[in-house]
Amino acid sequence: MISKRFLNDGKPNMYLNAVRRNALYHFMDWMESGEVQFEEYPCECGCEYGQLVTIAEKDRYGIAVSTKICPKCGMIMTNPRMTQKDYDKFYDTLYRQLYVGRSIAGEVYYERQRKRGKDILAYLQEHINVDGISSILEIGCSSGGIVSVFKEYGIKKCKGIDLGSEYVQYGRKKGLDLEIGSSAKLAARKEKYDLIILNHVLEHFLDIRKELLVIKELLTDEGMVYICVPGVLNLKDVYGNDFLMYLQNAHIRHFCRGTLQQLMSWNGFTEICGDEEVRGLYKKGSVCKGDIKSYYQLEMDYLNSLEKDENRKIYREPENTEARRASDNIEILTHWLECARKGKSISRVLEDRHIGKIAIYGGGVLGCQLYEELMNSHIQVICFIDRNKNVKVKNLKTYAPDEDIPQADAVVIATSGEYRAIRNALKNTGGGIVYYTGSAQ
C-alpha cells in the first residue's frame, strides 16, 4: 500500500456534484447486491495474480477498487476488474454521469472534444504527413468532437464508434458518421483505415491482446494507431501530483511510456514517436517477446515521492451549507430537465419498472417538483416522508422515517444527498428505492 490514504474507507478524494453522487450510490448498490461480477487476471508479461502487489484499495470516487502493480514488468492495473458485460452496462448508463457529472450529451462537452481533436491533429502534423491520410476511425468517440475536426480538415472518410448510445446519437445529429458498438463490428465488415485514434481508450480495454488484433485487422498495410492515455509518471498538471486523484474504476491499466511501448511490442506494434504524457504513434510490426524490462522501481519511487510532496493538492470535503444544497438542487433540476427533453421522464422510468404506487422522501423543492410531474401520469403518490413531519404537500400526509409508513411499490428519494443513509433508514418500508436523479437510467 502506498499510504493510509489509499485504504478502502469509502471516502471520495474529489468533489462530487449531485449527479455524480447519485451515479456513485447507484453503482455501489449494484456492487452490494452482487449484480456486478469481478474477475482476477494475470499480467500480460506472465506474472500470476497472486504475485501482484496491492498499492491501493479505492479510487478517487471512494469506490472499492483494488489497484495492483506487477513486480516483474511494472504494469499497474485494476485487479480484480468487472466483467466485460458489467463494464458495457456501466458505460451505457452511469459512466458519463459519474465521470462527467451529466448523462446527457451537451455542447460544452462536444467543444471540449473538438479542442482535444485539434491538439491531436497538431501533434500528428509534427510527426507525419497528415495529407497522406484518407480515412480515420476513432474508437471510443463519444459524441464525435474529435472526428469532426478531422472531417473539417478534409479527410474523406471519418468514422467513430462508441458504446454510449446517448452521446453517439448527439454526434449523429451533427452529421457525423458514428456507430454504437465495438470495433469488432467494423472488422467483421472488412473495413480499413489509415489512422485509428484511441484517445483515453486503451486503458479501458479488458483484453488488450484481443482488441489490438482487431485494430490490426482494421488498419491498412501502412496504417498507424494514435494512442493517448493518462501518464502515470506525469501527474502534476492534471491530477495535482495526487495518484489517488488519478485512480478511476473504469481504468483497467495505468501506463508510463515504457510499459505502453513494451505492451505494444508484445502485440506486434512498433513506436514511431511518443512521450510521457503518454501519447504516441504506432505502426504494425513483428511481435517482440524478448527480455522483459521492469519499470516497477521507477514507478514506485515516483508514486512514493508524490506522497512526500508538499505541493500536492489535498482534497477537503466542502461544508454542507445551505448554498451548497441550493446549488445541488439546481444541478438535479437541470439534469432532470435535460432528461425530460430527451423523453426520459421519471414517470416512464417508474412505469417501465412496473411501479404504480410510490412514497416520496423529501418535501422540499425536489419533492414538490416530482409530485407535480407525476400528477398527470399513472403513478400514484400516496404520501411524503420527511424528518420534518410538519411538511405539507397537496394535503398528503407526511411521515417521519421511523414511523409505520404505508406500503408502496417504491420510495423515490427526492433530495440532493444522503442517499445511502436515507435508504438504510427506510429498509422497513416494504418498497424498493428508486433514486430520483436516476431518471436517465
C-alpha positions in Angstrom: 0.0 0.0 0.0 1.4 3.4 -0.9 0.0 5.1 2.2 -3.1 5.0 4.6 -4.9 7.4 2.2 -5.3 4.5 -0.2 -7.1 2.2 2.2 -10.7 1.4 1.4 -12.7 3.8 3.6 -15.4 4.7 1.1 -14.5 8.4 1.1 -14.1 10.2 -2.2 -11.0 12.2 -3.0 -12.8 14.8 -5.1 -15.9 17.0 -5.0 -18.9 15.1 -6.4 -21.9 17.2 -7.6 -25.4 15.9 -7.1 -25.5 14.0 -10.4 -22.1 12.3 -9.7 -23.2 11.4 -6.2 -26.4 9.8 -7.4 -24.5 7.7 -10.0 -21.9 6.7 -7.4 -24.6 5.5 -5.0 -26.4 3.7 -7.8 -23.2 1.9 -8.7 -22.5 1.0 -5.1 -25.9 -0.5 -4.9 -25.1 -2.7 -7.9 -21.9 -3.9 -6.2 -23.5 -4.6 -2.8 -26.4 -6.5 -4.4 -24.0 -8.9 -6.2 -25.2 -7.7 -9.5 -21.7 -6.8 -10.6 -19.3 -9.6 -11.2 -15.5 -9.3 -10.8 -12.6 -11.4 -12.2 -9.0 -11.8 -11.4 -6.4 -12.0 -14.2 -2.6 -12.3 -14.7 -0.3 -9.6 -16.1 0.4 -9.7 -19.8 4.1 -10.4 -19.0 3.0 -13.7 -17.5 3.1 -12.8 -13.8 0.3 -14.6 -12.0 -2.4 -12.7 -10.0 -1.1 -13.9 -6.6 2.3 -12.4 -7.3 0.9 -8.9 -7.9 1.5 -6.2 -5.3 -1.5 -4.1 -4.0 -0.9 -0.4 -3.9 -4.4 1.0 -3.4 -7.8 -0.3 -2.3 -10.1 2.5 -3.6 -10.3 5.0 -6.4 -10.9 8.8 -6.4 -14.7 8.4 -6.1 -14.3 6.2 -2.9 -15.3 3.0 -4.8 -13.7 -0.2 -3.6 -11.1 -0.7 -6.4 -8.0 -2.9 -6.0 -5.0 -1.4 -7.8 -2.0 -3.7 -8.2 1.5 -3.4 -9.7 3.4 -6.2 -11.4 6.8 -6.6 -9.8 8.1 -8.2 -13.0 7.4 -5.5 -15.6 5.8 -2.6 -13.7 2.4 -2.7 -15.3 -0.2 -1.1 -12.9 -3.7 -2.4 -13.2 -7.2 -2.6 -11.7 -7.3 -6.2 -10.5 -9.9 -7.8 -9.9 -11.9 -6.0 -12.5 -15.6 -6.1 -13.6 -16.5 -8.5 -16.4 -17.0 -7.1 -19.9 -20.8 -7.4 -19.6 -20.8 -5.3 -16.5 -18.5 -2.7 -18.0 -20.7 -2.4 -21.1 -23.7 -1.7 -18.8 -21.7 0.8 -16.8 -20.6 2.7 -19.9 -24.1 2.9 -21.3 -25.8 4.0 -18.1 -23.7 5.5 -15.2 -20.3 6.2 -16.7 -20.9 9.7 -18.1 -22.9 10.7 -15.0 -20.1 9.7 -12.7 -17.1 10.9 -14.8 -18.6 14.0 -16.5 -21.3 14.9 -14.0 -24.2 14.6 -16.5 -25.7 11.8 -18.6 -27.0 13.9 -21.5 -24.6 14.8 -24.2 -24.1 18.6 -24.5 -22.4 21.3 -26.5 -19.8 22.1 -23.8 -18.5 18.6 -23.7 -18.6 18.4 -27.5 -16.5 21.5 -27.8 -14.1 20.1 -25.3 -13.7 17.1 -27.5 -13.1 19.4 -30.5 -10.3 21.1 -28.7 -8.7 17.7 -28.0 -9.2 16.8 -31.7 -7.3 20.0 -32.7 -4.5 19.1 -30.3 -4.2 15.6 -31.8 -4.2 16.9 -35.3 -1.4 19.4 -34.4 0.6 16.5 -32.8 0.2 14.4 -35.9 1.3 17.2 -38.2 4.5 17.5 -36.2 5.4 13.8 -36.9 3.7 12.6 -40.1 2.2 13.8 -43.4 -1.4 14.1 -42.4 -2.4 15.0 -46.0 -1.5 11.4 -47.0 -4.3 10.0 -44.8 -7.6 9.4 -46.5 -9.5 7.6 -43.7 -9.6 7.7 -39.9 -11.5 5.8 -37.2 -11.9 6.9 -33.6 -12.7 4.0 -31.2 -14.5 5.4 -28.2 -15.6 8.5 -30.0 -18.3 9.6 -27.5 -20.2 12.5 -29.3 -17.7 12.8 -32.1 -16.0 16.1 -31.4 -12.6 14.7 -32.4 -14.0 13.1 -35.5 -15.5 16.4 -36.6 -12.1 18.1 -36.5 -10.6 15.6 -39.0 -13.7 15.8 -41.1 -13.4 19.6 -41.3 -9.7 19.1 -42.2 -10.7 17.4 -45.3 -10.1 13.7 -44.7 -12.5 11.8 -46.9 -13.7 9.0 -44.6 -14.1 9.9 -40.9 -15.9 7.4 -38.6 -16.4 6.9 -34.9 -17.7 4.1 -32.8 -18.7 4.0 -29.1 -20.7 2.0 -26.6 -22.5 5.1 -25.2 -25.7 5.4 -27.2 -26.8 8.8 -25.9 -23.5 10.5 -26.9 -23.4 8.8 -30.3 -26.9 10.0 -31.1 -25.8 13.5 -30.2 -23.0 13.4 -32.7 -25.1 11.9 -35.4 -27.4 14.9 -35.3 -24.3 17.0 -36.3 -23.9 14.9 -39.4 -21.1 12.7 -38.2 -20.7 9.1 -39.2 -20.9 7.5 -35.7 -21.9 4.0 -34.7 -22.9 2.3 -31.5 -20.9 -0.9 -30.7 -17.4 -2.2 -30.6 -14.6 -2.1 -33.2 -15.1 -5.9 -33.9 -18.3 -4.9 -35.8 -16.3 -2.9 -38.3 -13.6 -5.6 -38.6 -16.3 -8.1 -39.4 -17.3 -5.9 -42.3 -13.6 -5.8 -43.6 -13.3 -2.1 -43.1 -9.9 -0.5 -43.3 -8.4 2.8 -42.1 -5.2 4.7 -42.5 -5.3 6.1 -38.9 -7.1 4.8 -35.8 -7.4 7.1 -32.8 -7.5 5.7 -29.3 -7.8 8.8 -27.2 -8.1 7.8 -23.5 -9.5 4.4 -24.6 -6.7 1.8 -24.3 -6.7 2.0 -20.5 -10.4 0.8 -20.7 -9.7 -2.4 -22.6 -10.1 -5.6 -20.7 -8.5 -8.0 -23.2 -5.8 -5.8 -24.8 -4.4 -8.6 -27.0 -7.8 -9.3 -28.5 -8.5 -5.6 -29.1 -5.2 -5.0 -30.7 -5.7 -7.9 -33.0 -9.0 -6.3 -34.1 -7.2 -3.0 -34.6 -4.5 -4.7 -36.8 -7.3 -6.0 -39.0 -8.8 -2.5 -39.3 -5.5 -0.9 -40.3 -4.3 -0.6 -43.9 -0.8 -2.0 -44.6 0.8 1.3 -43.8 -1.8 2.3 -41.2 -1.0 3.9 -37.9 -2.5 4.0 -34.4 -2.6 7.2 -32.3 -2.7 6.4 -28.6 -3.1 8.8 -25.7 -3.6 7.5 -22.1 -3.2 9.2 -18.7 0.6 9.1 -17.9 1.3 7.5 -14.5 4.7 9.4 -14.4 3.1 12.7 -15.4 0.5 13.6 -12.7 1.5 17.2 -11.9 -0.6 19.2 -14.4 -3.9 17.3 -14.5 -4.0 15.5 -11.2 -2.2 17.8 -8.8 0.6 15.3 -8.0 -2.0 13.0 -6.4 -2.1 9.4 -7.6 -5.3 8.8 -5.7 -7.0 11.6 -7.7 -5.8 9.8 -10.8 -7.3 6.4 -10.0 -10.6 5.6 -11.6 -12.7 2.4 -11.5 -13.1 2.3 -15.3 -9.4 2.4 -16.0 -8.1 -1.2 -16.2 -4.4 -0.3 -16.7 -2.2 2.6 -15.9 0.8 3.3 -18.3 4.1 5.1 -18.4 5.7 5.4 -21.8 7.9 2.3 -21.2 5.1 -0.1 -20.1 3.0 1.0 -23.1 5.9 0.6 -25.6 6.5 -2.9 -24.1 2.9 -4.0 -24.2 2.5 -2.8 -27.8 5.7 -4.6 -28.9 4.3 -7.8 -27.4 1.3 -7.4 -29.6 3.2 -6.6 -32.8 3.3 -2.8 -32.9 6.3 -0.5 -33.1 6.5 3.0 -31.7 7.0 5.8 -34.3 7.1 8.6 -31.7 5.9 9.1 -28.1 6.4 10.9 -24.7 5.5 10.6 -21.1 2.1 12.3 -21.4 1.5 9.3 -22.5 0.8 9.8 -26.2 2.4 8.3 -29.4 2.0 6.8 -32.8 2.4 3.1 -33.6 2.6 1.1 -36.7 2.2 -2.6 -37.4 5.4 -4.6 -36.9 6.6 -8.0 -35.7 5.7 -9.5 -32.3 8.6 -8.9 -29.9 8.7 -11.2 -26.8 12.4 -10.7 -25.7 13.7 -9.9 -22.3 11.1 -8.1 -20.1 12.2 -4.7 -18.9 10.9 -3.8 -15.5 9.6 -0.3 -14.7 8.5 -1.3 -11.2 11.1 0.5 -9.2 10.9 3.7 -11.3 7.1 3.9 -10.8 7.1 3.0 -7.1 9.8 5.6 -6.4 7.8 8.2 -8.3 4.5 7.4 -6.5 6.1 7.3 -3.1 7.7 10.6 -3.8 4.3 12.2 -4.5 3.1 11.3 -1.0 6.0 13.4 0.4 5.4 16.3 -2.0 4.4 19.4 0.0 2.9 20.9 -3.2 0.4 18.0 -3.6 -3.1 19.3 -3.5 -5.1 17.8 -0.6 -8.8 17.4 -1.1 -11.1 18.5 1.7 -14.9 17.9 1.6 -16.7 21.3 1.4 -19.2 22.1 4.2 -22.8 21.0 3.6 -24.1 24.6 3.6 -27.4 26.0 2.5 -25.7 27.5 -0.5 -24.2 24.1 -1.5 -27.6 22.4 -1.1 -29.2 25.0 -3.3 -26.5 24.5 -5.9 -27.1 20.7 -5.8 -30.8 21.3 -6.3 -30.2 23.4 -9.4 -27.9 20.7 -10.8 -30.5 18.0 -10.2 -33.3 20.0 -11.7 -31.1 20.8 -14.8 -30.3 17.2 -15.2 -34.0 16.3 -14.8 -35.0 18.9 -17.5 -32.3 17.6 -19.9 -33.6 14.0 -19.4 -37.2 15.2 -19.9 -36.3 16.9 -23.2 -35.0 13.5 -24.4 -38.2 11.8 -23.5 -36.8 10.2 -20.4 -39.4 11.2 -17.8 -39.4 9.8 -14.3 -42.9 8.5 -14.7 -41.8 6.5 -17.7 -38.9 5.0 -15.7 -41.2 4.0 -12.9 -43.8 2.5 -15.3 -41.1 0.5 -17.1 -40.2 -1.0 -13.7 -43.9 -1.8 -13.1 -44.1 0.7 -10.2 -47.5 2.2 -9.8 -47.7 3.4 -6.2 -44.9 5.4 -4.5 -44.0 7.4 -1.5 -41.7 10.5 -1.9 -38.9 11.1 0.5 -38.3 14.8 0.9 -40.9 17.5 1.0 -38.7 20.3 -0.3 -38.2 21.8 -3.8 -37.3 18.5 -5.4 -40.1 16.5 -3.8 -42.7 19.1 -4.8 -41.4 19.2 -8.4 -41.5 15.5 -8.6 -45.1 15.4 -7.3 -46.2 18.0 -9.8 -44.7 15.9 -12.7 -46.4 12.7 -11.5 -49.8 14.3 -11.1 -50.6 13.8 -14.8 -49.2 10.3 -15.0 -50.4 6.8 -14.0 -48.1 6.9 -10.9 -49.9 7.4 -7.6 -48.2 9.3 -4.8 -49.6 8.0 -1.5 -47.6 10.1 1.0 -44.4 12.0 1.7 -41.6 11.0 4.1 -39.6 13.7 5.8 -37.7 14.3 9.0 -39.9 17.4 9.4 -43.4 15.9 9.9 -44.9 19.4 9.5 -44.2 19.4 5.8 -47.5 19.5 3.9 -47.7 19.0 0.1 -51.1 18.9 -1.6 -52.8 17.7 1.6 -50.9 14.4 1.5 -49.8 13.1 4.9 -46.1 13.3 5.8 -44.5 10.5 7.8 -41.2 10.5 9.8 -38.7 7.9 8.5 -39.1 5.8 11.7 -42.9 5.7 11.6 -45.1 2.9 10.2 -45.2 4.1 6.5 -48.0 2.8 4.2 -47.0 0.1 1.8 -45.7 1.3 -1.6 -44.1 -0.2 -4.6 -41.1 2.1 -4.2 -39.8 5.1 -2.2 -38.4 7.7 -4.5 -35.7 9.8 -2.8 -36.1 13.5 -3.8 -33.2 15.1 -2.0 -29.7 16.2 -3.2 -27.7 13.9 -0.9 -27.6 11.4 1.9 -29.0 8.7 -0.4 -27.5 5.7 1.4 -28.3 6.9 4.9 -31.9 7.6 3.8 -32.1 4.2 2.1 -30.8 2.4 5.2 -33.3 4.3 7.4 -36.2 3.2 5.1 -35.4 -0.5 4.9 -38.6 -1.4 6.7 -40.9 0.4 4.4 -41.5 -2.6 2.2 -40.8 -0.7 -1.0 -37.7 -0.6 -3.2 -35.7 2.5 -3.6 -35.6 4.4 -6.9 -33.1 7.3 -6.9 -34.8 10.5 -8.0 -31.9 11.8 -10.1 -31.6 8.4 -11.9 -34.3 9.4 -14.4 -31.8 8.9 -17.2 -31.5 5.2 -16.5 
